[in-house]
């Protein structure tokens, strides 16, 4: 019978042996764009799911290509 166990990461510092990629901003560029979307949603104050979806789609489409390029020019 194989040994079965579950590893649960709780981000407790005393259990951390190495930094996770999410802690490196250059490896997690999408977080900057999610912040842009979040700000657009906050400003629009949608009243229902349909309005929320519309705001998300419009704000995503409105992100200029140069915004993405400026996040990390080494990836281009």
C-alpha positions as CSV (number, residue, x, y, z in Angstrom):
1,X,0.0,0.0,0.0
2,X,1.6,3.3,-1.0
3,X,2.2,6.0,1.6
4,X,-0.4,8.8,1.2
5,X,0.1,12.2,2.7
6,X,-0.9,15.8,1.9
7,X,1.5,18.7,2.0
8,X,-0.3,21.9,2.9
9,X,1.6,25.2,2.5
10,X,0.4,27.8,4.9
11,X,3.1,30.4,4.2
12,X,4.3,30.3,7.8
13,X,7.8,31.7,7.7
14,X,9.4,29.1,9.9
15,X,8.2,26.4,7.4
16,X,9.6,28.2,4.3
17,X,12.8,26.7,2.8
18,X,12.9,28.9,-0.3
19,X,11.1,31.8,-1.9
20,X,8.2,31.0,-4.1
21,X,8.0,32.4,-7.6
22,X,5.0,34.5,-6.7
23,X,7.3,36.6,-4.5
24,X,9.3,37.7,-7.5
25,X,7.5,40.5,-9.3
26,X,9.3,39.8,-12.6
27,X,7.8,36.3,-12.7
28,X,4.3,37.4,-11.8
29,X,3.7,40.2,-14.2
30,X,0.0,39.5,-14.6
31,X,-0.6,40.7,-11.0
32,X,0.0,44.3,-12.3
33,X,-2.7,43.9,-14.9
34,X,-5.1,42.3,-12.4
35,X,-4.6,45.4,-10.3
36,X,-5.6,47.6,-13.3
37,X,-8.7,45.5,-13.7
38,X,-9.5,45.7,-10.0
39,X,-9.1,49.5,-10.0
40,X,-11.5,49.8,-13.1
41,X,-14.1,47.6,-11.3
42,X,-13.8,49.7,-8.1
43,X,-14.3,52.9,-10.1
44,X,-17.2,51.6,-12.1
45,X,-19.1,50.2,-9.1
46,X,-21.0,47.5,-11.0
47,X,-24.4,46.7,-9.6
48,X,-24.7,43.1,-10.9
49,X,-22.8,40.3,-12.4
50,X,-23.5,41.4,-16.0
51,X,-22.2,44.9,-15.3
52,X,-19.1,43.4,-13.6
53,X,-18.4,41.1,-16.5
54,X,-18.7,44.1,-18.9
55,X,-16.3,46.2,-16.9
56,X,-13.8,43.4,-16.7
57,X,-14.0,42.8,-20.5
58,X,-13.8,46.5,-21.4
59,X,-10.9,47.3,-19.0
60,X,-9.0,44.2,-20.2
61,X,-9.4,45.3,-23.8
62,X,-8.4,48.8,-22.9
63,X,-5.0,47.9,-21.5
64,X,-2.5,49.2,-24.1
65,X,0.2,46.9,-25.5
66,X,2.9,49.3,-24.3
67,X,1.6,48.8,-20.7
68,X,2.4,45.1,-21.0
69,X,5.8,45.8,-22.6
70,X,6.8,48.2,-19.8
71,X,6.1,45.6,-17.1
72,X,9.3,43.7,-18.1
73,X,11.0,44.7,-21.3
74,X,13.3,41.7,-21.0
75,X,10.4,39.3,-21.9
76,X,9.9,41.0,-25.3
